[in-house]
């Protein structure tokens, strides 16, 4: 095995199945886990059917926690445990991302060649091949192969190195938050690791496919921030 690969899932079934199939067809030898985070019965049934066909590990989080979605903290803690037990790095590929054949293998190769790596992210593109959210901030580096950065990385398609996993215990994550990519990015730097974005390793990203209300950030930002702050959603 080269890595533990995980995908958290919240409906968006069509895109999710494309994500899973692309990972299953990727170059390399991986132990793949899909975490179903309180999706509909239709999605649950489709994931169970896909599991029988493709052989990945499927976890229904409703069987492990009564906490309502999102349960990213639980996913990260279980994934860290699995990765440490296997002695492998962890790669997160979210369900609105479609990797290429060599994406996972190249993330691992880069991390192995750069032993100070904490996080290594693949650059996100839209369907036309242009850099898109959440990595628009790196667009000016598009002619470089890799960028070492002190800015936060997203978990869209990101490797978390084994040395960092061994040093930082995810049980310390703040349970009041929903998302942890920013926190973990900065914790990596704080602990002396380096974070990189691979500009020559694009993945197709369809932002917020599983949580369409977050599209309001671009269409109606006032309503988005109302929901975010006054409804207790999207806590980073």
Steps between C-alpha positions, in 0.01 A plus 500: 500500500611856420239703691165506673255689275172635636195673355234657725159483326185705541264414212582662158482141382599537135818698576579275796491185288730667245741585784498143628546345157792730416675409825441130445654533154799706618855374466636350822406277791270666752266413782189704418233605751172679424327669795127552445400799713124472548413493129154405378383139483540516121867597532561238768360224278703619200820507706438148627446382142821673389690347792401148392613577146826685574609371840572817700435527874167672576415656837156643579571767760143485629597162646790655692377842615173677572659833413332651192696556180764630442717254690839589356667472841389138532619423147841652571542321831406159359718558194801603707461185710487282188798675342717477811416133551599432138806727515379693195424857395138611474346641181164678515305525174169676544188388319493800265848420362601270216863387502708397201669164456828616653375753758535292814829343396652840429386645833679212674812534285525872578458445874764226498741730313431785745521342847412826678157498337198531726226551242519466121201612294409454134392820327127521423367574150156553351362308204686731261838439661524833684608531863188538715380522861653451752839552336441819303750661737773289335408589141804726461728199551351299213835482319669331796497128569458531877446783745613494863246709688411634842139547387235246587440196282165341430422132547360475144782263405774510760761268646575521872844355566568219742753704706240772556231244585738353756568840654153657518210314659168573330320429826605856586281647225245755621163322509316833457629531142367344179811512279866459586710557187604851604583395857699194392686701233625745759568230757727332246702820459503562875656158553780566252361328191463645150178520297496486121250538216591311185415734215577238236261245653144615424182334621150584382310675780127572509481725808250419776329228300378330817394817682331724242402766754868601503465615137335805655852623580533593132137563403369679810782564748279693743267203539798264520658687789161527671468121489864457597502722806141501621407141417825355632601350164843457343712556810872504410 
